[in-house]
Amino acid sequence: MNQFIIADMKQCIGCRTCEIACVVAHRGDNPLPITPENFTPRLKVMKTFSISAPMLCRQCENAPCLNACPNDAIYNQNGSVQVLQSRCIGCKTCMVACPYGAMEVVVNQKNGSDDAIHQRAQANKCDLCQGRSEGPACIEVCPTAALTLIRPADLQAMQREKQLRAARGSTPNLLQ
């Protein structure tokens, strides 16, 4: 079972700190300054009049984006759905397949060995900051703790708690 990040809309204040942390965490060795053109977070804070919450990849078990990718650039690894950028051709099939709108194709800019700026369209989605020892950067920086990493064991514990509450509620005074 895959792990994923969930956002509590009641706690999110829409500050977009998570977006900034995401961009910084995925910057790598890119020497180009962060500009509006290359500000490409792997999550997007959605705001309405009454709520705000980041939209992230749900790391689906039978990921529609993975199944739709014609180049096998999307794969499961270590309990999450990842994109192998070297195989991505920027066809946008994954965007169409994603039921949550969490997948996008962005144009990445990098300095080449010839000192020219090269552009390449690639899939962009939350990778749970794969390889980052501290875990997802967005969770670490959220000022209201609105983001939580849910692991398979967490889901099982939540399910068990709901089952116990339902059992207790259906028969008054049971195990109380």
C-alpha positions in Angstrom: 0.0 0.0 0.0 1.3 3.4 -0.9 1.8 6.3 1.5 0.5 9.8 0.7 0.1 13.3 2.1 -3.3 14.6 3.2 -4.2 18.2 4.0 -6.6 19.3 6.7 -8.6 22.1 5.0 -9.7 23.4 8.4 -6.1 24.2 9.3 -4.7 25.4 6.0 -4.4 29.2 5.8 -3.4 29.2 2.1 0.1 30.8 2.8 1.7 28.7 0.0 4.8 28.0 2.2 4.4 24.4 1.2 4.8 25.3 -2.5 8.0 27.3 -1.8 9.5 24.5 0.2 8.7 22.0 -2.6 10.4 24.1 -5.2 13.5 24.6 -3.0 13.6 20.9 -2.1 13.5 19.9 -5.8 15.9 22.5 -7.0 18.9 20.2 -7.1 22.0 21.7 -8.7 20.1 24.1 -11.0 22.0 27.4 -10.8 19.1 29.4 -12.4 17.3 31.8 -10.0 13.8 30.9 -9.1 11.5 33.0 -11.2 7.8 32.9 -12.0 8.6 31.0 -15.2 10.5 28.2 -13.4 8.5 28.2 -10.1 7.0 24.7 -10.5 6.0 23.2 -7.2 4.7 19.6 -7.2 1.6 20.6 -5.3 -0.7 23.5 -5.8 -2.6 25.4 -3.1 -6.2 25.8 -4.2 -8.2 28.7 -2.7 -11.9 29.4 -2.7 -13.8 32.0 -0.7 -14.3 29.7 2.3 -11.4 27.2 2.1 -7.8 26.6 1.0 -5.9 23.4 0.7 -2.9 22.0 -1.2 -3.7 19.5 -3.9 -1.2 16.7 -4.0 -0.7 13.4 -5.8 -2.7 10.8 -3.9 -0.1 8.1 -4.8 -2.9 5.8 -6.1 -2.4 2.0 -5.8 -3.5 1.3 -9.3 -2.3 4.7 -10.6 -4.2 5.9 -13.7 -1.2 8.1 -14.6 1.1 5.1 -14.5 -1.3 3.0 -16.6 -1.7 5.7 -19.1 2.0 6.6 -19.7 3.0 5.4 -23.1 6.7 5.5 -22.3 6.8 3.7 -18.9 8.1 6.9 -17.3 5.8 6.5 -14.3 6.4 3.7 -11.8 5.8 2.5 -8.2 8.8 2.6 -5.8 9.1 2.4 -2.1 5.4 3.0 -1.5 4.9 5.9 -3.9 4.4 6.8 -7.5 7.4 8.3 -9.1 8.3 9.8 -12.5 11.5 8.9 -14.3 12.2 12.3 -16.0 14.7 10.9 -18.5 11.9 8.8 -20.0 9.1 11.4 -19.9 8.3 12.9 -23.3 5.8 15.5 -22.1 2.8 14.0 -23.9 0.3 15.0 -21.1 -1.4 11.6 -21.1 -0.8 11.4 -17.4 -2.5 14.8 -16.8 -5.6 13.6 -18.6 -5.7 10.3 -16.7 -5.2 11.8 -13.2 -8.7 12.0 -11.5 -7.4 14.5 -8.9 -5.7 17.0 -11.2 -2.5 16.5 -9.3 -0.3 15.7 -12.3 0.9 18.5 -14.6 3.4 18.9 -17.4 5.8 21.8 -17.0 8.6 23.2 -19.0 11.9 22.9 -17.1 14.8 25.1 -17.8 18.4 24.1 -17.2 21.8 25.3 -18.2 23.4 22.9 -20.7 27.1 22.1 -21.0 27.2 24.7 -23.8 26.0 27.4 -21.3 22.7 27.7 -23.2 19.4 27.4 -21.4 17.6 24.2 -22.5 13.9 23.7 -22.1 12.1 20.4 -21.8 8.5 19.5 -21.0 8.2 16.9 -18.2 5.6 15.5 -15.9 5.5 17.1 -12.5 3.9 15.6 -9.4 4.5 15.1 -5.8 7.2 12.4 -5.2 7.0 12.7 -1.4 10.5 14.3 -1.6 12.0 10.9 -2.4 15.5 10.7 -1.2 15.2 13.6 1.3 16.2 12.2 4.7 13.9 14.6 6.5 10.8 13.5 4.5 8.5 15.7 2.6 9.5 19.4 2.8 6.0 20.7 2.7 5.1 18.9 5.9 8.2 20.2 7.7 7.5 23.9 6.9 3.7 24.1 7.2 3.1 26.7 9.9 -0.3 25.2 10.9 0.6 21.5 10.7 -2.2 21.1 8.1 -0.2 18.4 6.2 0.3 14.9 7.3 2.1 11.9 5.8 -0.2 8.9 5.9 1.5 5.5 5.9 -0.2 2.2 5.5 0.0 1.4 9.2 -1.7 4.8 9.9 -4.5 3.9 7.6 -5.0 0.5 9.3 -5.0 2.2 12.7 -7.6 4.7 11.6 -9.7 2.0 10.1 -9.5 0.0 13.4 -10.4 3.0 15.4 -13.5 3.7 13.2 -14.5 0.1 13.6 -14.2 0.3 17.3 -16.2 3.5 17.5 -18.9 2.0 15.3 -19.1 -1.1 17.4 -19.3 0.9 20.6 -21.9 3.3 19.2 -24.2 0.5 18.0 -24.4 -1.1 21.5 -24.6 1.4 24.3 -22.1 1.1 27.2 -20.1 -1.6 25.4 -16.4 -1.5 26.5 -16.7 1.9 28.0 
